[in-house]
Amino acid sequence: MDKIIITISGLAIIAGIYWFFFGKKEEAIEITDAATITVDGGYKPNNIKIKNGQSTTFTFLRKDPNPCLEEIVFPEFKIKKYLPVGESILITITPDKTGVFGFHCGMNMFHGRIEVV
């Protein structure tokens, strides 16, 4: 009986870990020309959809004093900006191809994605 309880508990823990890391998918928020992204324990929203060839301006407002979040990096767009706490920083992106492009903090611990359609 003990082996059955331990096996069921182990499977439940494995399922919970799988759901936490792979199961929860946020729906992409479609942005037309401007959006505000709050930096507070991550990026909110962190899954954004924009149109190819259209300029989109993101306003980053950092509320979290975590030093990891003091920088935002868009590798594919060659953008790196410092984000002071409590200040709005504008970043304009004009994509020239479709695809999914990531952005992250300076330490590559917090992530977001931009889907260009």
C-alpha positions in Angstrom: 0.0 0.0 0.0 2.9 2.4 0.8 4.4 1.8 -2.6 1.2 2.7 -4.3 0.8 6.0 -2.3 4.4 6.9 -3.0 4.1 6.1 -6.7 0.9 8.1 -7.1 2.4 11.1 -5.1 5.5 11.0 -7.3 3.4 11.0 -10.5 1.3 13.9 -9.2 4.5 15.9 -8.5 5.9 15.1 -11.9 2.7 16.2 -13.6 2.7 19.5 -11.5 6.3 20.3 -12.5 5.5 19.6 -16.2 2.4 21.8 -16.1 4.4 24.6 -14.4 7.2 24.7 -16.9 5.5 23.6 -20.1 1.8 23.7 -19.7 0.8 27.3 -19.0 0.8 29.3 -22.3 -0.3 32.9 -22.4 -2.2 34.1 -25.3 -0.4 36.8 -27.3 -1.7 40.3 -26.9 -2.1 42.0 -30.3 -0.6 45.5 -30.4 -1.2 48.0 -33.2 1.1 51.0 -32.7 2.0 51.4 -28.9 1.9 49.4 -25.7 3.0 49.8 -22.1 5.0 47.0 -20.6 5.3 46.9 -16.8 8.5 45.5 -15.5 7.6 44.0 -12.1 8.9 40.5 -11.4 9.0 39.9 -15.1 7.4 41.6 -18.1 3.6 42.2 -18.2 2.5 41.5 -20.9 5.3 39.2 -22.0 3.8 37.7 -25.1 3.1 40.3 -27.8 1.9 40.1 -31.4 2.7 43.0 -33.8 2.5 43.5 -37.6 5.5 43.2 -39.9 6.7 46.5 -41.3 4.7 48.6 -38.8 6.5 50.7 -36.2 5.5 49.8 -32.7 6.5 51.8 -29.6 6.9 50.1 -26.3 6.9 52.0 -23.1 8.7 50.1 -20.4 7.9 51.1 -16.8 10.1 49.4 -14.3 8.6 49.0 -10.8 10.8 46.2 -9.5 14.2 47.3 -8.0 15.7 43.8 -8.8 19.0 44.6 -10.5 18.5 41.8 -13.0 15.6 43.8 -14.5 17.6 47.1 -14.9 18.4 46.3 -18.5 16.2 45.1 -21.5 17.8 43.3 -24.5 16.2 42.7 -27.9 19.0 40.6 -29.5 17.5 40.3 -33.0 16.9 44.1 -33.2 20.3 45.0 -31.6 18.6 47.0 -28.9 19.9 47.2 -25.3 18.5 49.8 -22.9 18.8 50.7 -19.2 15.5 50.8 -17.3 15.7 53.1 -14.3 13.1 52.4 -11.5 10.0 54.5 -11.8 10.8 56.0 -15.2 9.2 55.3 -18.6 11.6 54.3 -21.3 10.4 54.2 -25.0 11.7 51.6 -27.4 10.5 51.6 -31.0 10.7 48.5 -33.2 10.0 48.3 -36.9 10.3 44.6 -37.9 11.3 43.7 -41.4 10.5 40.0 -41.3 8.0 37.7 -39.7 8.8 35.3 -36.9 9.0 35.0 -33.1 11.7 37.2 -31.5 12.6 37.1 -27.8 13.6 39.8 -25.4 15.1 39.4 -22.0 16.7 41.1 -19.0 20.4 41.8 -18.9 21.1 38.6 -17.0 18.9 36.5 -19.4 16.7 35.3 -16.5 13.3 37.0 -17.3 12.0 36.6 -20.8 9.3 37.8 -23.2 8.5 37.3 -26.8 7.3 39.3 -29.8 5.5 37.5 -32.6 5.7 39.4 -35.9 2.9 38.5 -38.3 
